[in-house]
Amino acid sequence: MVRRSAPGPHRGLPVGDGGDRYTRGGGDHSAWGATRRAEQAVPQPSPGHEVVLSHLLERVDGYAASKAEYALVIADEVPDQAGHRADLGRYRVSGTGGYRSRRLTRIVDTLHFAPSHVSRLVQAADLVTYLFQRLELPGTDPRTARVNEQLWSLVEPRRYHSWCWDPMRRQS
Protein backbone atom coordinates (compact mmCIF):
# COMPACT_ATOMS: atom_id res chain seq x y z
CA MET A 1 0.00 0.00 0.00
CA VAL A 2 1.31 3.47 -0.93
CA ARG A 3 0.54 6.54 1.13
CA ARG A 4 1.17 9.91 -0.45
CA SER A 5 -0.32 13.38 -0.40
CA ALA A 6 -2.74 14.50 -3.09
CA PRO A 7 -1.59 17.33 -5.38
CA GLY A 8 -3.03 20.82 -5.81
CA PRO A 9 -6.09 21.84 -3.83
CA HIS A 10 -6.25 18.35 -2.29
CA ARG A 11 -2.73 18.62 -0.78
CA GLY A 12 -2.56 16.98 2.60
CA LEU A 13 -5.26 14.40 1.90
CA PRO A 14 -3.86 10.90 1.88
CA VAL A 15 -4.10 9.06 -1.42
CA GLY A 16 -3.61 5.31 -1.63
CA ASP A 17 -3.67 2.67 -4.33
CA GLY A 18 -7.09 2.26 -5.90
CA GLY A 19 -9.49 1.11 -3.23
CA ASP A 20 -7.21 1.61 -0.21
CA ARG A 21 -8.97 2.52 2.98
CA TYR A 22 -7.64 4.65 5.74
CA THR A 23 -8.93 5.82 9.08
CA ARG A 24 -9.29 9.50 9.79
CA GLY A 25 -11.04 10.93 12.81
CA GLY A 26 -12.28 7.54 13.88
CA GLY A 27 -14.10 6.76 10.63
CA ASP A 28 -13.21 4.40 7.81
CA HIS A 29 -13.11 6.23 4.46
CA SER A 30 -11.91 5.30 1.02
CA ALA A 31 -9.25 7.53 -0.51
CA TRP A 32 -11.55 8.12 -3.51
CA GLY A 33 -14.32 9.35 -1.19
CA ALA A 34 -11.98 11.76 0.60
CA THR A 35 -10.72 13.12 -2.71
CA ARG A 36 -14.30 13.44 -3.97
CA ARG A 37 -15.32 15.38 -0.85
CA ALA A 38 -12.27 17.64 -1.25
CA GLU A 39 -13.24 18.36 -4.87
CA GLN A 40 -16.72 19.32 -3.73
CA ALA A 41 -15.24 21.70 -1.13
CA VAL A 42 -13.20 23.60 -3.74
CA PRO A 43 -15.21 26.62 -4.91
CA GLN A 44 -16.31 26.38 -8.52
CA PRO A 45 -16.23 29.51 -10.70
CA SER A 46 -19.57 31.06 -11.57
CA PRO A 47 -20.67 31.01 -15.20
CA GLY A 48 -19.52 34.14 -17.06
CA HIS A 49 -23.05 35.32 -17.87
CA GLU A 50 -24.03 35.10 -14.20
CA VAL A 51 -20.98 37.16 -13.16
CA VAL A 52 -21.58 39.83 -15.80
CA LEU A 53 -25.30 40.03 -15.00
CA SER A 54 -24.60 40.49 -11.28
CA HIS A 55 -22.13 43.29 -12.04
CA LEU A 56 -24.58 44.93 -14.44
CA LEU A 57 -27.40 44.75 -11.88
CA GLU A 58 -25.09 46.33 -9.27
CA ARG A 59 -24.50 49.26 -11.63
CA VAL A 60 -28.19 49.62 -12.57
CA ASP A 61 -29.15 49.57 -8.89
CA GLY A 62 -26.43 52.09 -8.03
CA TYR A 63 -27.48 54.44 -10.82
CA ALA A 64 -31.15 54.26 -9.79
CA ALA A 65 -30.17 54.98 -6.17
CA SER A 66 -28.04 57.99 -7.23
CA LYS A 67 -31.11 59.45 -8.96
CA ALA A 68 -33.54 58.44 -6.15
CA GLU A 69 -35.39 56.38 -8.75
CA TYR A 70 -36.31 52.75 -9.35
CA ALA A 71 -35.36 50.63 -12.36
CA LEU A 72 -37.20 48.03 -14.41
CA VAL A 73 -34.74 45.69 -16.13
CA ILE A 74 -35.52 44.30 -19.59
CA ALA A 75 -32.89 41.99 -21.05
CA ASP A 76 -32.36 40.01 -24.22
CA GLU A 77 -33.51 36.41 -24.02
CA VAL A 78 -30.96 33.99 -22.60
CA PRO A 79 -31.04 30.40 -21.37
CA ASP A 80 -32.03 29.78 -17.72
CA GLN A 81 -34.17 32.88 -17.28
CA ALA A 82 -35.76 31.39 -14.16
CA GLY A 83 -32.29 30.92 -12.67
CA HIS A 84 -31.40 34.57 -13.32
CA ARG A 85 -34.66 35.68 -11.72
CA ALA A 86 -33.84 33.54 -8.68
CA ASP A 87 -30.38 35.17 -8.57
CA LEU A 88 -32.03 38.61 -8.49
CA GLY A 89 -34.12 37.50 -5.51
CA ARG A 90 -30.98 36.30 -3.73
CA TYR A 91 -29.17 39.58 -4.53
CA ARG A 92 -32.01 41.52 -2.95
CA VAL A 93 -31.68 39.57 0.29
CA SER A 94 -27.97 38.86 0.69
CA GLY A 95 -26.19 41.00 -1.91
CA THR A 96 -24.38 40.23 -5.14
CA GLY A 97 -21.16 38.97 -3.59
CA GLY A 98 -17.71 39.78 -4.88
CA TYR A 99 -15.63 42.84 -4.14
CA ARG A 100 -18.48 45.30 -4.85
CA SER A 101 -21.24 43.36 -3.14
CA ARG A 102 -24.48 45.27 -2.98
CA ARG A 103 -27.98 44.44 -1.85
CA LEU A 104 -30.24 45.36 -4.77
CA THR A 105 -33.02 47.60 -3.49
CA ARG A 106 -33.84 49.79 -6.50
CA ILE A 107 -34.70 47.16 -9.12
CA VAL A 108 -38.47 46.65 -9.19
CA ASP A 109 -40.49 43.60 -10.09
CA THR A 110 -38.36 40.87 -11.66
CA LEU A 111 -36.02 40.49 -14.61
CA HIS A 112 -37.96 40.73 -17.84
CA PHE A 113 -36.62 38.98 -20.93
CA ALA A 114 -37.67 39.91 -24.46
CA PRO A 115 -36.41 38.91 -27.90
CA SER A 116 -34.37 41.80 -29.22
CA HIS A 117 -36.26 41.90 -32.52
CA VAL A 118 -39.46 43.01 -30.71
CA SER A 119 -37.93 45.47 -28.21
CA ARG A 120 -36.52 48.77 -29.43
CA LEU A 121 -34.82 49.28 -26.04
CA VAL A 122 -33.01 45.93 -26.22
CA GLN A 123 -32.02 46.73 -29.84
CA ALA A 124 -30.66 50.10 -28.71
CA ALA A 125 -28.61 48.43 -25.95
CA ASP A 126 -27.29 45.94 -28.52
CA LEU A 127 -26.25 48.80 -30.83
CA VAL A 128 -24.45 50.70 -28.07
CA THR A 129 -22.67 47.50 -26.99
CA TYR A 130 -21.66 46.79 -30.58
CA LEU A 131 -20.33 50.32 -31.00
CA PHE A 132 -18.37 50.12 -27.73
CA GLN A 133 -16.78 46.86 -28.86
CA ARG A 134 -15.92 48.37 -32.26
CA LEU A 135 -14.00 51.15 -30.52
CA GLU A 136 -11.85 48.50 -28.84
CA LEU A 137 -10.87 46.69 -32.08
CA PRO A 138 -7.25 47.22 -33.06
CA GLY A 139 -6.37 47.83 -36.70
CA THR A 140 -9.73 49.30 -37.69
CA ASP A 141 -9.73 51.25 -40.96
CA PRO A 142 -9.19 54.95 -40.11
CA ARG A 143 -12.43 55.97 -41.86
CA THR A 144 -14.42 53.42 -39.86
CA ALA A 145 -12.69 54.47 -36.65
CA ARG A 146 -13.59 58.11 -37.34
CA VAL A 147 -17.29 57.29 -37.87
CA ASN A 148 -17.32 55.09 -34.75
CA GLU A 149 -15.84 57.97 -32.72
CA GLN A 150 -18.51 60.35 -34.10
CA LEU A 151 -21.28 57.93 -33.17
CA TRP A 152 -19.78 57.36 -29.73
CA SER A 153 -19.70 61.12 -29.12
CA LEU A 154 -23.52 61.04 -29.29
CA VAL A 155 -23.77 58.17 -26.80
CA GLU A 156 -20.96 59.04 -24.38
CA PRO A 157 -22.68 61.94 -22.54
CA ARG A 158 -25.50 59.55 -21.59
CA ARG A 159 -23.17 56.77 -20.45
CA TYR A 160 -23.14 55.99 -16.73
CA HIS A 161 -20.50 53.25 -16.80
CA SER A 162 -18.81 51.09 -19.41
CA TRP A 163 -16.27 48.35 -19.20
CA CYS A 164 -15.82 45.28 -21.33
CA TRP A 165 -14.80 42.13 -19.46
CA ASP A 166 -12.81 39.73 -21.61
CA PRO A 167 -12.23 36.58 -19.57
CA MET A 168 -9.80 35.30 -22.21
CA ARG A 169 -7.53 38.38 -22.08
CA ARG A 170 -4.35 37.79 -20.14
CA GLN A 171 -3.89 40.08 -17.17
CA SER A 172 -0.60 41.97 -17.15
N, C-alpha and C positions, 0 to 999 in steps of 0.2 A: 504494500500500500504506500502511495506517495502522498505526502502532505506538503502543500505549497500555498502561497498566497495568491489570490486572484489579482489580475492586473486592473489598471484604470480605476474607475469609480468603485470597484468591488474590492480594492486593496484591503488586506487584512482579513478577508473572509477565507477560511480554509477551503481548498479545492482538492479533491481526491481523484482517484481513478474511477471513472464511470459511476457505478452505483455505490461507492463508498459511503459509509455512514459515520457520523461523528456525533459526539455529545457536547452540547453547548447549553449552559444554564440549566442543566438537569434534564433536558429533553433530547430525544433521539431524532436527528434531522438528516436528510440526505444532502449531499453537497449541492446537487442540482436545485433542490428546494431553497437552500440558502441563497444561491446565486440568483434564482428567480425572484425571491423576495427583495434582494438588493437592487435588481433591475427595476422593480416596481417602485422602489423608494427614490430612485434618481428622477428628478423633475424632467418632464418631457417638454420640449418647446411648444408654444402655442402655434396654431396655423397662422400663416402670414396675414390672411384676410381678417382674422379675429384681432390680431395685434393692431393692424392699420385701422380697423373700424373703432376699436376702443380709443385709440389716439384721436381719431377724427371726432368722436363723440365728446371727448374731453374738451376739444377746441370749440365745438359748437356750443356746448354747455357754458364754457367760459365766456364766449362772445355774448351769448344771451344774457348771462349774469351781468356783464359789463354795461349792457344797455338796459338793464332792469326789465327784460323781456323774457318771453318763453319761445321755444323753438319746436316746430314740427319737422321731423326728419323723414324725407322721402328719398329712397335709394333705388338704384338700378337692381333688377332682379338678380339674385345669387342663389346658389344651393344653400340648404339648411337655414332658411329664413326663420323658422321656429326657434332654432338654436340661437340665432343672433338676437331675437326678441327676448329670449330667456336671459342672455348675457346682459341686455339693457336692464332688465329687472334686477339682476345681481349687482350691476354697477350703481343702481339707485340706492341699494341697501348698504353695500360694503365697499364701494369704490371700484375704480378701474384697475387698480394694482399698478405695479411698475413705479418708476421714479417720479412720475407726475400724478400719482393716484388722486382721483377726485370722485366724490360722490356726485352723481348726476342728478341735479334737482331742477333744472330748467328745461329739460326735454319733456314735452307733454305726450300723452297717449302712448303709443308704441312706435316701433319702426315700421314704416310703410314702404313696401316694395312695389315698383311699377316698371313695366317694360319701357325702355328709353324711347321707343318709337311712338309711344302715346303720351309722353310727358315732356312738355317743352322745358321744364325746369331741369329734369334729368339730362336732356339733350344739351342744355346750356352748360351744365356742370361737366359733361363729357367734352364739350368743345374747349372749355377753359383748361381742363386737365391736358387735353391733347396739345394745346398751345404751349402750356408750361413745359411739357416734355420736349416739344420741338425746340424750345429755347436752350435746352440742355444738350442737344445733339451736336457733337463736334463735327467739323468739316462740312457744315451746311453751306450751300451756295450763298454767296454774299447778298444776292437779290432776295432770296427767300428769307435770309436772316433779317434783312432790313424790314420786310413786310411783317414778319413775326414780331419784331420789336415795336412796330407801329401799332399792331393789334394789341400787344401786351400793354402798351401805354394807355389804352382805353380801359383795360381790366384792372390794372395795378392799383389805381386809387381806391377801388372797392374791395381789394384783397385784405383779409384779416390776417391770414397766415398761409404760408405755402412752404412745403418741403417735400421732396420726393425721396422716399426710402427705397433703396435698391439693396435687397438682402444679398445679392450676388457680388456687389462691389466690395473690394478688399479695403479694409480700414488701414489708414496709414498712420 
